């Protein structure tokens, strides 16, 4: 083929298409139906049962609506399991709105401090440009979730319920981004005269940030009266509690014992090493987001063992690939795109990361696993897209999909082999702010 698209080249492309009956048949199908309907592998659908040798959930799913709060929902969904048992409740939710309020507030402070730290760089410096572009997204990471709970506690959902803006964050986020970009300019300008003027400007921006968040999300409570009626109709009154007191009493999972395990197969990412991503975080002064890179077999073994012991598992994945909401399943080969298009889509996982074809986009919970001959073949997933997606909000994930599109789980440190427990304490390799391992804190997917 020549450098430019010449008439002869275009004529050859057309002849190539029209000469193949299979291409014309595919055109007829896809112009009348969705690609997913045409390319769906019916054999995979028929062979994927929604039954599991271990199933933990007997509760309803939550709904993040039109927001990217999956990491918060998944974290709170993990915590609520033991809380429901303690309170003798069939259903219970922590306030996702409360957690998001403090994430937005803390992240505003975090990013303004980043702009102060980079005030001597040009505004088109790649890191500064990335910070300006990714301001105050809804996404986040496990360590960021833990930092919020440790600093601000939690409240029941009825104490700070959803609002229009918490369930649909687009317009609010647009306002906040404009405010913070103006704030970035003001703190950088003031920073030329020292830290004190820069932080004085930051204070003004944060005052406006708090005010806007209260208008959109409501005011977070300092204390509240906690009382409830359990599933046996017995009434309980705890009295007035602060969010920190509520979290201390009703969170039974040792959050500080958890570490993030990732599977990053890129050649530049050695197994058994820890990583962090520059400027990935929300609470200034909290422990950094830190990953330990492990083999996929290790991640699966730990996830399955934790599930069989009775505890769900928080995980991050590239949710939009090879998914069917109608059938509630994931499989690495769910759609036969090579057969439909007569084209190759065979990038391996490491190359998909390098060439930006995959990244963590969504966090959920594993609530079950199907083990055959001591090997997992299927995983049960609690999503946060409401009960009208999947099977009442739950999905079946074939193990092939885990291999290709699951990147991260949160696990207790003592669940790791001793060699990996020691590796957790290694100083992390610092990845640049735009590395795909930080993607979950950026463009996390909203309800599909």
BAKEPA-271847 format. One record per atom (N, C-alpha, C): residue in one letter; x, y negated, z. Coordinates in steps of 0.001 Angstrom, whole numbers, padded with zeros to 6 digits, always signed. Layout:
N
AXYZ...
***
This chain:
448
X+000844+001198+000000X+000000+000000+000000X+000879-001248+000000X+000473-002248-000783X+001235-003486-000854X+001016-004349+000385X+001782-005439+000467X+001704-006316+001646X+000310-006914+001807X-000266-007399+000729X-001587-008014+000787X-002654-007017+000333X-003902-007309+000693X-005033-006514+000203X-005373-007002-001209X-004845-006332-002180X-005068-006714-003584X-006372-006098-004088X-006905-006599-005217X-008104-005971-005806X-007919-004484-006054X-006733-004080-006474X-006490-002663-006726X-006561-001863-005419X-006010-002441-004338X-006067-001764-003049X-007507-001603-002584X-008280-002677-002696X-009683-002635-002265X-010488-001642-003090X-010200-001580-004389X-010890-000626-005253X-010570+000803-004828X-009322+001043-004439X-008935+002369-003998X-009601+002757-002684X-009726+001796-001788X-010401+002069-000516X-011867+002432-000748X-012523+001696-001642X-013928+001974-001929X-014088+003345-002562X-013223+003665-003511X-013314+004965-004181X-013074+006102-003191X-012148+005885-002251X-011877+006897-001235X-013123+007172-000394X-013846+006115-000055X-015052+006281+000762X-016180+006941-000029X-016462+006408-001205X-017621+006893-001959X-017422+008294-002514X-016184+008740-002617X-015938+010068-003188X-016178+011194-002181X-016379+010849-000907X-016528+011871+000121X-017978+011923+000623X-018713+012993+000330X-020098+013109+000799X-020214+013012+002327X-019214+013518+003055X-019279+013470+004522X-019266+012036+005032X-018512+011161+004353X-018470+009753+004770X-019825+009092+004543X-020434+009387+003428X-021736+008792+003127X-022800+009326+004086X-022695+010583+004439X-023638+011153+005399X-023474+010481+006764X-022223+010266+007185X-021976+009582+008456X-022525+008162+008415X-022365+007486+007288X-022908+006127+007144X-024414+006136+007300X-025075+007075+006655X-026537+007154+006750X-026980+007374+008196X-026237+008189+008925X-026620+008475+010307X-026370+007288+011225X-025157+006694+011129X-024773+005648+012085X-025486+004323+011811X-025913+004095+010594X-026688+002880+010333X-028122+002997+010834X-028539+004205+011235X-029897+004403+011739X-029935+004782+013221X-028798+005212+013777X-028757+005649+015173X-027427+005215+015788X-027354+005279+017108X-026121+004861+017783X-025015+005889+017558X-023776+005406+017629X-022628+006298+017499X-022698+007412+018538X-023090+007062+019777X-023140+008059+020832X-024116+009179+020503X-025242+008836+019903X-026219+009868+019545X-025702+010760+018413X-024986+010167+017492X-024509+010929+016337X-023309+011796+016693X-022383+011249+017482X-021117+011945+017757X-021164+012830+018990X-022252+012804+019756X-022349+013583+020985X-022143+015072+020714X-021269+015682+021515X-021031+017119+021395X-022075+017848+022234X-023058+018422+021562X-024174+019052+022255X-023721+020243+023095X-022693+020936+022658X-022215+022098+023409X-021703+021689+024784X-021011+020525+024860X-020529+020043+026155X-021695+019696+027059X-022700+019034+026504X-023880+018685+027304X-024543+019936+027846X-024727+020921+026997X-025433+022137+027405X-024648+022964+028414X-023327+022850+028390X-022511+023678+029266X-022116+022987+030567X-022548+021737+030766X-022188+020989+031975X-023376+020946+032925X-023338+021795+033942X-024408+021824+034939X-024157+020774+036018X-025233+020288+036611X-025121+019330+037713X-025249+020068+039049X-024520+021156+039164X-024453+021908+040417X-022990+022065+040792X-022717+022088+042111X-021345+022046+042604X-021208+022961+043810X-020050+023560+043941X-019818+024435+045091X-019736+023648+046395X-019365+022376+046315X-019372+021470+047468X-020103+020197+047084X-021170+019879+047800X-021921+018636+047583X-022165+017982+048936X-021748+016727+049067X-021863+016024+050341X-023068+015102+050418X-023466+014520+049305X-024464+013449+049353X-025871+013989+049549X-026606+013333+050428X-028054+013535+050550X-028724+012179+050773X-028168+011179+050096X-028626+009811+050231X-028845+009204+048851X-029434+008014+048819X-029676+007314+047556X-028473+006452+047189X-028325+006214+045886X-027218+005388+045420X-027532+003909+045633X-026495+003095+045547X-026623+001652+045638X-026559+001046+044232X-026734-000261+044129X-026772-000912+042814X-026043-002245+042886X-024925-002336+042182X-024149-003571+042166X-024724-004603+041213X-025768-004231+040484X-026434-005116+039530X-025426-005686+038525X-025611-006929+038115X-024744-007524+037096X-023578-008234+037778X-022705-007424+038349X-021526-007941+039033X-020421-006901+038908X-019190-007319+039181X-018057-006407+039112X-017584-005964+040480X-018518-005784+041406X-018161-005488+042804X-018007-003996+043087X-017729-003190+042073X-017686-001735+042250X-016771-001310+043385X-015590-001930+043489X-014617-001556+044525X-015164-001793+045922X-015937-002893+046096X-016579-003152+047380X-017686-002146+047644X-018513-001891+046626X-019594-000930+046790X-019037+000449+047119X-018011+000872+046375X-017445+002195+046624X-016857+002285+048032X-016153+001232+048461X-015599+001228+049807X-016674+001261+050879X-017690+000434+050720X-018774+000400+051698X-019589+001683+051664X-019735+002274+050480X-020445+003551+050388X-019689+004657+051117X-018363+004603+051070X-017567+005573+051824X-017780+005389+053324X-017761+004152+053782X-017896+003885+055212X-019285+004205+055740X-020302+004047+054898X-021669+004191+055403X-022032+005644+055714X-021274+006606+055177X-021617+008006+055385X-021608+008350+056874X-020515+008044+057562X-020445+008339+058992X-021332+007404+059804X-021522+006169+059316X-022377+005219+060033X-023822+005689+060042X-024296+006232+058912X-025657+006767+058865X-025838+007889+059886X-024827+008733+060043X-024920+009824+061016X-024954+009281+062435X-024104+008299+062716X-024051+007718+064054X-025368+007052+064428X-025958+006348+063461X-027204+005630+063714X-028439+006505+063545X-028244+007764+063120X-029362+008688+062857X-030325+008082+061837X-029745+007551+060746X-030531+006942+059681X-030383+007756+058406X-031477+007883+057667X-031424+008552+056370X-030794+007669+055323X-031034+006366+055415X-030469+005395+054478X-029916+004209+055248X-028779+003697+054785X-028173+002511+055389X-027183+001925+054399X-027110+000596+054356X-026099-000078+053549X-025491-001211+054362X-024179-001344+054259X-023528-002559+054720X-023816-003672+053720X-023707-004914+054158X-023954-006052+053270X-022796-006219+052287X-023075-005926+051035X-022085-006158+049981X-021921-007655+049725X-022982-008412+049937X-022930-009863+049747X-021979-010503+050753X-022029-010037+052009X-021132-010558+053043X-019676-010303+052665X-019378-009082+052230X-018002-008757+051850X-017552-009589+050659X-018451-009805+049681X-018063-010591+048513X-017834-012045+048895X-018653-012601+049788X-018463-013991+050223X-017023-014191+050695X-016568-013296+051589X-015229-013488+052146X-014142-013129+051149X-014427-012220+050212X-013448-011956+049165X-013238-013187+048299X-014327-013842+047912X-014202-015049+047085X-013446-016137+047838X-013772-016297+049116X-013137-017351+049900X-011649-017066+050099X-011348-015841+050476X-009952-015464+050690X-009167-015505+049384X-009797-015073+048299X-009069-015044+047037X-008802-016449+046522X-009707-017378+046798X-009456-018770+046421X-008208-019287+047128X-008109-019004+048427X-006918-019422+049173X-005674-018727+048635X-005788-017429+048334X-004664-016640+047830X-004141-017212+046517X-005048-017508+045596X-004611-017955+044279X-004092-019396+044335X-004661-020227+045204X-004129-021577+045352X-002716-021553+045926X-002475-020629+046850X-001108-020459+047352X-000175-019992+046237X-000697-019155+045326X+000114-018711+044186X+000462-019893+043285X-000488-020792+043089X-000203-021973+042277X+000795-022901+042970X+000738-022952+044288X+001736-023744+045018X+003118-023104+044874X+003176-021782+044976X+004459-021086+044873X+005070-021211+043485X+004240-021357+042463X+004731-021441+041073X+004650-022867+040533X+004603-023845+041420X+004362-025229+040993X+005500-025780+040133X+006692-025180+040240X+007819-025677+039447X+007891-025046+038060X+007015-024093+037773X+007000-023462+036453X+006085-024243+035512X+006347-024108+034218X+005471-024735+033227X+004090-024100+033291X+003083-024874+032917X+001722-024365+032969X+001506-023242+031961X+002345-023173+030913X+002221-022084+029948X+003184-020934+030251X+003837-020971+031420X+004584-019807+031894X+003627-018615+031949X+004108-017426+031581X+003190-016296+031443X+002468-015967+032750X+003154-016046+033880X+002502-015751+035152X+001463-016805+035498X+001814-018079+035332X+000863-019155+035616X-000346-019045+034689X-000092-018784+033411X-001187-018640+032458X-002085-017470+032825X-001483-016364+033283X-002290-015214+033702X-003157-015576+034907X-002583-016264+035884X-003355-016665+037059X-004523-017565+036674X-004286-018486+035750X-005355-019382+035305X-006455-018621+034561X-006048-017594+033835X-007018-016848+033025X-007850-015891+033855X-007292-015368+034953X-007960-014305+035712X-008546-014786+037034X-008793-016073+037130X-009275-016664+038380X-010564-016024+038885X-010545-015555+040113X-011738-015199+040878X-012649-014192+040174X-012053-013194+039523X-012865-012100+038998X-013504-011339+040150X-014513-010535+039827X-015230-009787+040865X-014488-008547+041324X-013535-008052+040524X-012892-006778+040811X-011953-006838+041995X-011464-005670+042388X-010541-005611+043506X-009989-004214+043685X-009132-004050+044686X-008466-002786+044947X-008739-002313+046367X-008420-001047+046632X-008669-000462+047943X-008018-001272+049059X-006755-001630+048920X-006075-002386+049970X-006718-003745+050201X-007269-004336+049151X-007970-005605+049297X-009263-005418+050090X-009938-004297+049872X-011141-003975+050634X-010810-003827+052119X-009751-003086+052406X-009346-002889+053796X-008989-004219+054453X-008303-005090+053719X-007915-006390+054271X-009131-007218+054667X-010185-007171+053857X-011409-007915+054178X-012072-007377+055435X-012198-006057+055519X-012850-005447+056683X-012062-005747+057948X-010758-005668+057867X-009934-005906+059042X-009998-007360+059514X-010160-008288+058605X-010166-009708+058996X-011559-010234+059308X-012569-009771+058570X-013902-010375+058697X-014980-009419+059192X-014656-008138+059344X-015664-007208+059814X-016742-006950+058776X-017851-006399+059225X-018978-006067+058351X-020288-006351+059064X-021357-006457+058277X-022699-006623+058840X-023652-005724+058054X-024801-005349+058658X-025805-004601+057902X-026362-005442+056753X-026869-004783+055746X-027353-005490+054566X-028475-006459+054894X-029356-006084+055852X-030485-006963+056159X-030051-008259+056830X-028845-008290+057384X-028347-009509+058033X-027885-010541+057002X-027318-010080+055902X-026945-010976+054804X-027289-010269+053493X-028555-010322+053085X-029004-009570+051905X-028507-010188+050601X-028796-009486+049518X-028424-009950+048187X-029133-011258+047842X-028504-012059+046994X-029120-013245+046430X-029069-013133+044912X-029669-014084+044228X-029630-014057+042770X-028195-014084+042274X-027344-014860+042919X-025960-015007+042462X-025085-013834+042847X-025381-013161+043971X-024574-011990+044307X-024868-010839+043357X-026107-010753+042895X-026492-009688+041974X-026191-010027+040523X-025972-011276+040229X-025623-011711+038867X-024614-012839+039011X-023332-012485+038996X-022279-013417+039404X-021782-014330+038292X-022212-014118+037074X-021601-014816+035941X-021627-016326+036102X-022783-016905+036386X-022887-018377+036441X-022117-018932+037640X-022252-018288+038784X-021512-018735+039963X-020010-018672+039712X-019542-017585+039130X-018111-017446+038866X-017601-018520+037919X-018422-018890+036938X-018013-019935+036005X-017796-021265+036739X-018694-021587+037663X-018549-022812+038458X-017292-022741+039317X-017082-021605+039969X-015936-021463+040858X-014618-021508+040097X-014592-020934+038902X-013361-020978+038109X-013010-022404+037707X-014025-023180+037317X-013769-024580+036968X-013225-025339+038178X-013830-025085+039340X-013356-025730+040564X-011896-025354+040839X-011560-024080+040702X-010210-023635+041028X-009191-024082+039993X-009586-024194+038739X-008632-024691+037735X-008321-026163+037992X-009340-026898+038388X-009072-028288+038799X-008179-028296+040037X-008464-027351+040962X-007640-027245+042161X-006217-026851+041843X-006032-025990+040840X-004684-025606+040437X-003884-026817+039999X-004530-027692+039223X-003847-028909+038778X-003509-029806+039962X-004469-029978+040866X-004247-030916+041971X-003165-030414+042923X-003138-029106+043231X-002101-028631+044155X-000741-028604+043473X-000703-028333+042161X+000582-028355+041461X+001122-029782+041383X+000235-030742+041087X+000679-032134+041033X+001168-032608+042395X+000360-032301+043429X+000749-032732+044772X+002004-032002+045242X+002200-030757+044768X+003341-029961+045182X+004672-030533+044754X+004659-031427+043773X+005919-032076+043377X+006478-032952+044498X+005606-033290+045447X+006023-034129+046576X+006198-033318+047858X+006085-031998+047760X+006310-031152+048922X+005120-030280+049270X+005332-029370+050212X+004287-028424+050598X+003133-029097+051330X+003431-030071+052153X+002365-030693+052943X+001316-031365+052053X+001692-032159+051053X+000667-032722+050158X-000083-031641+049380X+000621-030574+048982X-000038-029505+048236X-001092-028819+049096X-000761-028573+050355X-001722-027884+051221X-002868-028817+051621X-002619-030098+051644X-003713-031043+051886X-004710-031000+050737X-004204-030916+049508X-005093-030767+048354X-005827-029434+048412X-005117-028387+048794X-005752-027069+048901X-006914-027110+049884X-006751-027799+050981X-007810-027893+051984X-009087-028481+051391X-008942-029497+050557X-010121-030109+049931X-010818-029142+048969X-010021-028394+048230X-010600-027423+047304X-011347-026332+048075X-010759-025857+049166X-011394-024794+049938X-012676-025261+050618X-012719-026525+051002X-013966-027055+051567X-015090-026988+050535X-014779-027381+049312X-015775-027308+048243X-016136-025850+047928X-015138-024978+047926X-015367-023556+047673X-016337-022966+048689X-016103-023228+049967X-016981-022707+051016X-018406-023223+050835X-018511-024504+050528X-019832-025128+050346X-020587-024463+049192X-019900-024261+048069X-020549-023667+046897X-020944-022216+047174X-020070-021465+047845X-020399-020080+048161X-021618-019991+049080X-021712-020888+050054X-022892-020893+050933X-024160-021190+050144X-024068-022098+049196X-025242-022440+048378X-025685-021241+047550X-024734-020481+047005X-025071-019358+046133X-025381-018073+046889X-024648-017815+047965X-024721-016507+048611X-025357-016540+049990X-025593-017735+050531X-026048-017847+051904X-024860-017975+052842X-025129-018362+054078X-024063-018574+055065X-023761-017272+055796X-022500-016870+055870X-022169-015637+056589X-022397-015813+058087X-022991-014820+058750X-023320-014972+060172X-022093-014842+061065X-022069-015623+062145X-021051-015462+063174X-021428-014341+064140X-022735-014178+064378X-023260-013118+065242X-024707-012843+064834X-025197-011689+065215X-026556-011318+064822X-027094-010305+065829X-028416-010226+065904X-029084-009257+066771X-029241-007951+066008X-028653-006891+066537X-028702-005605+065848X-029659-004655+066559X-030703-004273+065826X-031647-003288+066319X-032169-002492+065132X-032562-001248+065380X-033024-000401+064281X-033912+000716+064808X-034670+001312+063887X-035492+002483+064176X-034925+003646+063393X-034558+004729+064073X-033889+005821+063398X-034868+006724+062657X-034345+007770+062027X-035172+008641+061183X-036209+009426+061986X-036027+009516+063317X-037002+010180+064182X-037959+009197+064828X-037965+007971+064315X-038857+006895+064767X-038496+006377+066153X-037298+006666+066631X-036856+006126+067922X-036258+004737+067711X-036632+003790+068575X-036165+002412+068466X-034891+002217+069290X-033944+001440+068710X-032683+001129+069389X-032413-000370+069268X-031903-000966+070350X-031468-002361+070303X-030069-002442+070896X-029129-002854+070058X-027739-002972+070488X-027472-004313+071151X-028224-005340+070753X-027991-006685+071247X-027234-007506+070221X-026757-008659+070634X-026032-009528+069724X-024600-009007+069524X-024173-009044+068253X-022844-008564+067896X-022232-009516+066892X-020919-009588+066891X-020214-010292+065827X-019916-009284+064709X-019619-009749+063493X-019244-008814+062431X-018047-007938+062799X-017073-008488+063527X-015917-007700+063925X-016313-006629+064947X-017197-006967+065865X-017666-005986+066844X-018459-004883+066164X-019271-005253+065192X-020069-004261+064466X-019161-003292+063718X-018155-003834+063035X-017227-002983+062292X-016448-002071+063239X-015991-002616+064356X-015205-001819+065297X-016015-000660+065859X-017310-000870+066064X-018138+000169+066676X-018612+001212+065673X-018900+000784+064441X-019592+001683+063518X-018737+002166+062347X-017491+001741+062261X-016599+002312+061244X-015744+003373+061927X-015958+004606+061558X-015259+005707+062194X-014071+006199+061376X-013961+005734+060134X-012847+006143+059282X-011621+005281+059613X-010466+005871+059821X-009249+005101+060152X-008668+004434+058908X-009174+003283+058570X-008805+002627+057315X-007303+002403+057176X-006639+002119+058271X-005213+001826+058191X-004370+003058+057851X-004979+004239+057944X-004238+005465+057642X-004273+005817+056155X-005022+005059+055363X-005186+005408+053964X-004090+004792+053095X-003715+005543+052070X-002781+005054+051058X-003413+005255+049691X-002945+004491+048715X-003440+004603+047348X-002495+005467+046536X-003039+006536+045987X-002278+007399+045087X-002704+007090+043663X-001746+006931+042778X-002058+006683+041373X-001355+007711+040502X-001936+007920+039335X-001263+008707+038304X-000942+007762+037158X+000320+007347+037096X+000812+006464+036043X+001890+007221+035278X+001546+007805+034108X+002496+008667+033395X+003466+007926+032490X+003505+006600+032547X+004433+005873+031691X+005881+006219+032046X+006770+006272+031069X+008177+006612+031346X+008830+005680+032355X+008369+004447+032430X+008963+003466+033344X+008457+003604+034771X+007547+004543+035018X+006931+004694+036344X+007299+006050+036940X+008374+006132+037697X+008814+007428+038232X+007840+007995+039270X+007653+009306+039214X+006849+010003+040210X+007535+009914+041572X+006719+009744+042623X+007271+009681+043974X+007764+008320+044389X+007522+007307+043573X+007904+005931+043904X+006670+005094+044171X+006841+004061+044975X+005751+003125+045249X+005850+001917+044320X+004684+001326+044064X+004586+000173+043177X+003671-000869+043800X+003874-002088+043422X+002914-003141+043692X+002855-004016+042455X+001834-004849+042381X+001649-005746+041241X+001732-007177+041757X+002551-007982+041113X+002742-009366+041548X+001419-010125+041545X+001174-010853+042628X-000021-011679+042786X-001315-010867+042702X-001262-009608+043149X-002467-008796+043271X-002832-008729+044744X-003905-009405+045114X-004320-009419+046508X-005428-010421+046713X-005877-010537+047952X-006913-011517+048265X-006664-012215+049607X-006171-011526+050605X-005987-012120+051931X-004506-012421+052142X-004176-013705+052284X-002794-014095+052542X-002351-013516+053881X-001208-012855+053871X-000679-012270+055096X-001060-010824+055315X-001994-010285+054515X-002379-008876+054636X-001325-007997+053982X-001273-006715+054334X-000336-005818+053645X-000585-005836+052143X+000459-005724+051342X+000288-005816+049888X-000445-004607+049329X-001023-004784+048150X-001558-003647+047406X-000368-002775+047017X-000435-001522+047409X+000708-000635+047215X+000226+000708+046702X+000857+001184+045639X+000515+002464+045038X+001669+003445+045206X+001327+004720+045377X+002315+005787+045321X+002015+006635+044093X+002959+006732+043182X+002750+007461+041933X+002967+008961+042163X+001954+009774+041822X+002020+011217+042049X+001590+011957+040789X+001913+013229+040735X+001446+014079+039644X-000064+014252+039744X-000699+014444+038600X-002142+014612+038586X-002574+015833+039404X-001773+016897+039392X-002135+018082+040164X-002193+017777+041658X-001309+016904+042135X-001311+016513+043541X-002570+015718+043865X-002922+014779+043000X-004107+013960+043227X-005362+014827+043286X-005484+015762+042360X-006658+016640+042338X-006713+017533+043577X-005573+018091+043947X-005544+018990+045096X-005976+018268+046360X-005491+017040+046539X-005856+016265+047730X-007333+015892+047688X-007827+015422+046543X-009236+015044+046426X-010146+016232+046728X-009837+017390+046162X-010668+018573+046386X-010640+019004+047847X-009462+018948+048469X-009337+019357+049868X-010128+018429+050792X-010062+017139+050525X-010803+016180+051345X-012308+016401+051194X-012765+016622+049976X-014191+016865+049742X-014659+018131+050446X-013875+019192+050356X-014266+020447+050994X-014252+020329+052512X-013502+019350+053038X-013488+019098+054483X-014645+018204+054924X-015423+017694+053958X-016638+016965+054307X-016588+015464+054182X-015572+014913+053499X-015474+013455+053370X-015409+013045+051907X-016204+012057+051485X-016112+011561+050101X-014751+010929+049829X-014463+010697+048551X-013179+010151+048122X-013402+008950+047212X-012796+007818+047575X-012826+006594+046758X-011838+006764+045603X-012258+006397+044369X-011334+006530+043242X-011567+005433+042218X-010541+005187+041390X-010606+004199+040317X-010349+004867+038977X-011087+004424+037943X-011007+005089+036640X-011322+004110+035517X-011142+004606+034300X-011548+003860+033102X-012933+004346+032707X-013946+003767+033334X-015291+004354+033325X-015957+004363+031952X-015602+003432+031083X-016349+003275+029840X-016023+004278+028761X-015039+005140+028991X-014615+006088+027969X-015361+007416+028124X-015920+007921+027027X-016527+009259+026974X-017550+009468+028090X-018495+008547+028184X-019538+008593+029205X-020910+008664+028551X-021821+009394+029174X-023228+009371+028783X-024057+009047+030013X-024684+007878+030007X-025597+007535+031087X-026869+008368+031012X-027299+008698+029806X-028524+009477+029646X-028393+010861+030275X-027258+011509+030055X-027041+012846+030594X-026276+012834+031909X-025780+011682+032306X-025070+011567+033568X-023805+012387+033614X-022957+012251+032580X-021742+013055+032584X-020601+012357+031867X-019396+012800+032231X-018156+012414+031560X-017437+013679+031113X-016860+013633+029939X-015996+014693+029443X-015024+014058+028464X-013770+014484+028479X-012752+013865+027627X-013061+014009+026143X-013931+014965+025780X-014247+015215+024368X-015746+015104+024118X-016407+014279+024928X-017869+014203+024852X-018356+013755+023476X-017630+012841+022850X-018004+012340+021519X-016935+012755+020518X-017349+013446+019488X-016412+013944+018480X-016165+012855+017440X-015418+011839+017846X-015137+010718+016952X-014224+011112+015791X-013228+011976+015989X-012417+012386+014835X-013245+013027+013722X-014225+013850+014085X-015054+014486+013055X-015963+013478+012382X-016500+012538+013155X-017409+011544+012590X-016687+010609+011635X-015493+010146+012009X-014795+009118+011244X-013682+009673+010350X-013340+010950+010517X-012188+011519+009821X-010943+010662+010086X-010737+010355+011366X-009613+009510+011788X-009067+010060+013101X-007808+009764+013377X-007156+010266+014578X-007269+009249+015713X-007585+009750+016923X-007648+008920+018125X-006848+009607+019232X-005633+010039+018915X-004914+010972+019769X-003798+010337+020595X-003918+009090+021006X-002939+008518+021924X-002994+009252+023259X-001848+009634+023796X-001819+010256+025112X-001988+009178+026180X-002218+009592+027413X-002557+008666+028495X-001488+007592+028692X-000222+007978+028642X+000842+006992+028843X+000850+005953+027735X+000631+006388+026494X+000605+005444+025380X-000642+004563+025423X-001743+005117+025895X-002946+004280+026022X-002715+003166+027040X-001969+003440+028102X-001613+002388+029061X-000686+001364+028426X+000336+001831+027743X+001309+000928+027137X+000682+000032+026087X-000258+000590+025314X-000854-000156+024215X-002227-000741+024568X-002504-000814+025875X-003690-001506+026394X-005000-000894+025898X-005019+000429+025704X-006252+001095+025309X-006955+001721+026498X-006336+001667+027679X-006976+002180+028882X-006444+001431+030086X-007240+001401+031131X-006866+000774+032402X-007978+001081+033391X-007694+000881+034670X-008746+001034+035678X-009778-000075+035513X-011039+000320+035375X-012104-000663+035184X-013245-000508+036184X-013248+000578+036979X-014407+000830+037831X-014011+001749+038974X-014544+001466+040166X-014320+002313+041332X-015629+002969+041747X-015550+004220+042166X-016730+004991+042578X-016314+005949+043694X-017226+006856+044057X-016943+007885+045057X-017098+009267+044462X-016168+010155+044780X-016405+011581+044609X-017203+012059+045816X-018323+012731+045555X-019115+013292+046661X-019313+014794+046517X-018598+015414+045589X-018701+016851+045437X-017682+017362+044446X-017478+018666+044457X-016557+019296+043530X-017006+020733+043309X-016800+021234+042113X-017118+022620+041788X-015805+023369+041601X-015525+024299+042500X-014272+025051+042503X-014527+026464+041985X-013744+026876+041002X-013796+028237+040479X-012373+028798+040506X-012193+029942+041181X-010859+030546+041313X-009846+029544+041864X-010323+028774+042871X-009497+027790+043567X-009015+026639+042668X-009683+026449+041550X-009354+025336+040655X-010593+024499+040413X-010482+023149+040487X-011654+022312+040211X-011986+022317+038722X-013261+022484+038414X-013670+022388+037010X-014637+021238+036776X-015208+020705+037859X-016191+019637+037712X-016259+018854+039014X-016527+017541+038916X-016557+016651+040072X-017891+015906+040108X-018460+015767+041289X-019704+015007+041451X-019354+013581+041853X-020006+012622+041207X-019665+011209+041385X-020888+010418+041824X-020726+009633+042888X-021732+008645+043279X-021339+007310+042661X-022157+006828+041743X-021903+005543+041103X-022666+004453+041846X-022489+003213+041417X-023199+002087+042053X-023929+001274+040992X-024520+001991+040021X-025275+001350+038944X-026776+001563+039078X-027226+001949+040262X-028648+002143+040473X-029092+003551+040101X-030324+003885+040519X-030841+005241+040345X-031329+005534+038940X-031433+004502+038081X-031934+004741+036726X-030824+005127+035754X-029597+005227+036224X-028482+005685+035404X-028074+007083+035866X-027642+007926+034930X-027218+009261+035287X-028366+010078+035840X-028065+010968+036777X-029075+011768+037475X-029353+011110+038808X-030330+010218+038846X-030649+009444+040049X-029425+008697+040564X-028564+008272+039629X-027387+007497+039982X-026132+008317+040181X-026231+009642+040164X-025079+010525+040324X-024678+011096+038965X-023388+011446+038836X-022840+011916+037567X-022037+013193+037786X-021918+013973+036702X-021017+015120+036673X-019802+014756+035820X-018609+014940+036372X-017368+014639+035660X-016620+015943+035413X-016520+016349+034173X-015714+017529+033873X-014243+017238+034132X-013503+018278+034493X-012116+018092+034918X-011249+017507+033812X-011617+017736+032555X-010845+017163+031445X-010860+015641+031500X-011970+015079+031943X-012082+013614+032032X-011213+013088+033170X-011173+013820+034284X-010306+013438+035413X-008874+013285+034917X-008396+014252+034136X-007017+014206+033638X-006730+012933+032858X-007649+012531+032010X-007394+011440+031064X-007730+010057+031600X-008741+009940+032459X-009271+008611+032758X-009358+008261+034241X-009023+009172+035132X-008919+008835+036549X-007479+008410+036824X-007314+007298+037523X-005988+006747+037782X-005629+006682+039257X-006614+006693+040144X-006294+006334+041526X-007290+006955+042486X-006807+007385+043647X-007671+007737+044763X-007091+007118+046036X-007948+006913+047021X-007498+006524+048362X-007556+007758+049242X-006465+008052+049932X-006384+009271+050738X-005641+008986+052029X-005967+009758+053054X-005248+009621+054316X-003794+010045+054134X-002949+009331+054799X-001513+009605+054648X-001164+011033+055039X-001815+011567+056079X-001451+012907+056529X-001951+014004+055601X-002705+013625+054546X-003122+014621+053555X-002047+014861+052505X-000986+014033+052517X+000093+014154+051539X+001153+015141+052025X+001861+015783+051099X+003054+016549+051493X+004050+015634+052205X+004890+016207+053061X+005801+015404+053866X+006712+014527+053012X+007160+015046+051875X+008057+014253+051029X+007371+012997+050522X+006089+013115+050189X+005356+011946+049714X+004985+011024+050865X+004769+011561+052054X+004523+010695+053210X+005731+009797+053457X+006925+010346+053305X+008135+009527+053480X+008251+008497+052358X+007830+008879+051160X+007949+007977+050009X+007060+006741+050153X+005972+006855+050919X+005061+005716+051101X+005798+004511+051680X+006816+004762+052485X+007526+003671+053166X+008616+003026+052310X+008844+003541+051109X+009858+002951+050234X+009433+001550+049793X+010389+000667+049604X+010082-000648+049052X+009518-000470+047647X+008404-001130+047343X+007757-000885+046049X+008470-001577+044887X+008410-000936+043740X+008787-001578+042484X+007721-002620+042168X+008127-003838+041838X+007166-004913+041579X+006870-004987+040089X+005617-004730+039734X+005164-004834+038350X+004651-006249+038102X+004716-006750+036868X+004238-008104+036592X+002729-008226+036789X+002279-009440+036972X+000875-009688+037304X-000082-009117+036275X+000340-009058+035021X-000541-008619+033938X-000457-007121+033674X+000253-006371+034494X+000377-004930+034273X-000994-004262+034392X-001270-003231+033571X-002583-002579+033625X-002893-001912+034958X-001890-001654+035784X-002175-001074+037096X-002898-002058+038018X-002970-003314+037628X-003738-004287+038404X-005098-004585+037833X-005489-003831+036787X-006684-004192+036035X-007966-004108+036836X-008053-003206+037806X-009304-003055+038568X-009658-004315+039338X-008655-005111+039683X-008910-006369+040388X-009306-007491+039432X-009249-007214+038145X-009633-008222+037160X-010997-007952+036584X-011021-007393+035392X-012284-007242+034679X-013029-005982+035020X-013324-005751+036299X-014110-004586+036675X-015483-004655+036014X-015970-003496+035578X-017219-003466+034823X-018420-003664+035729X-019397-004391+035219X-020671-004525+035918X-021575-003364+035509X-022774-003373+036032X-023744-002316+035725X-023952-002245+034215X-023774-001068+033629X-023871-000902+032180X-025322-000870+031739
***
